Amino acid sequence: MQFSKLLAQLRDIFPKTSAYVLYQTRDVMSWYEGGIFKRIDENRELVELLRRDAPQFLEKNSWVEGWLLSHDNFLFKIAEVAQVVDPPRLRQTPFPRPYPQKELKNDVVTNVSSADY
């Protein structure tokens, strides 16, 4: 039985129960707009893009990187707590990509990010 049909049956039998809400939430986190791991990956891609193509913007608005790291940590924690598993897809690279590390300057790490997920 398809997961969406199961959700529809659960909704009819147990409207707005904890089990139904949990299944519905996991479904959204797994599939909606590519799922939560897609959102994490795109957030990390945005960090890479800004560092590569707009370093002046990041220098002028240094809080932006912290904001994006905070989003990354928040989304990953939601996925962890909800025990979301990324649905199998055809991918050629690790997913989500690791959080980008900043370049070393004078042998000092200029940004310590969350652990590689």
C-alpha positions in Angstrom: 0.0 0.0 0.0 1.3 3.4 -0.9 2.3 5.6 2.0 -0.1 8.4 0.9 -3.1 5.9 1.0 -2.1 4.8 4.4 -2.0 8.4 5.6 -5.4 9.0 4.1 -6.8 6.0 6.0 -5.1 7.1 9.2 -6.6 10.5 8.8 -10.1 9.1 8.3 -9.7 6.7 11.3 -7.8 8.9 13.7 -8.2 12.5 12.7 -5.5 14.8 14.2 -4.1 12.1 16.5 -0.4 12.1 17.4 0.3 9.1 15.2 -1.3 10.7 12.2 0.5 14.0 12.7 3.8 12.2 13.1 3.4 10.2 9.9 2.2 13.3 8.1 5.2 15.3 9.4 7.7 12.6 8.4 6.1 12.4 5.0 6.6 16.1 4.5 10.2 16.0 5.8 11.0 13.1 3.5 9.3 14.2 0.2 7.8 17.7 0.2 9.9 20.0 -2.0 12.6 17.3 -2.1 12.6 16.7 1.6 14.5 18.1 4.6 17.9 16.7 3.4 17.4 18.5 0.1 16.8 21.7 2.0 20.0 21.1 4.0 22.0 20.4 0.9 20.7 23.6 -0.9 21.5 25.7 2.2 25.1 24.3 2.1 25.2 25.0 -1.6 24.2 28.6 -1.0 27.1 28.9 1.5 29.5 27.6 -1.2 28.0 30.0 -3.8 28.3 33.1 -1.6 31.8 32.3 -0.6 32.8 31.7 -4.2 30.8 34.5 -6.0 30.1 37.1 -3.4 32.9 37.2 -0.8 32.5 41.0 -0.5 28.9 40.6 0.5 29.9 38.1 3.2 32.7 40.4 4.4 30.2 43.3 4.6 27.5 41.2 6.2 29.4 38.7 8.3 26.3 37.6 10.3 24.9 35.9 7.2 27.2 32.9 7.5 26.2 32.4 11.1 22.6 32.6 10.1 23.0 30.0 7.4 24.9 27.7 9.8 22.1 28.1 12.3 19.5 27.1 9.7 21.7 24.1 8.9 21.9 23.0 12.5 18.2 23.6 13.1 17.1 21.6 10.0 19.5 18.7 10.8 18.3 18.5 14.4 14.7 18.3 13.2 15.6 15.5 10.9 17.5 13.7 13.6 14.8 14.0 16.3 12.0 12.9 13.9 14.2 10.1 12.6 13.8 11.1 9.0 15.6 8.9 6.6 16.4 10.3 3.2 14.5 8.3 0.6 16.7 6.4 -1.8 17.3 8.5 -4.9 19.8 8.2 -7.8 22.7 10.4 -6.6 26.3 10.5 -7.7 27.7 12.4 -4.7 27.3 12.2 -1.0 24.0 13.8 0.2 23.6 16.1 1.8 27.1 17.5 1.1 29.3 18.3 4.1 29.0 21.8 5.5 31.6 23.9 3.7 34.7 24.7 5.8 36.4 28.1 5.4 39.9 28.3 4.1 42.7 28.4 6.5 44.3 31.9 7.0 47.7 32.0 8.7 47.2 28.3 9.8 44.2 29.2 11.8 40.7 27.9 11.1 38.5 31.0 10.6 35.2 29.1 10.9 34.4 26.0 12.9 31.0 24.7 11.7 28.7 22.0 12.9 29.9 18.4 12.5 29.8 16.9 9.1 26.5 15.2 8.8 
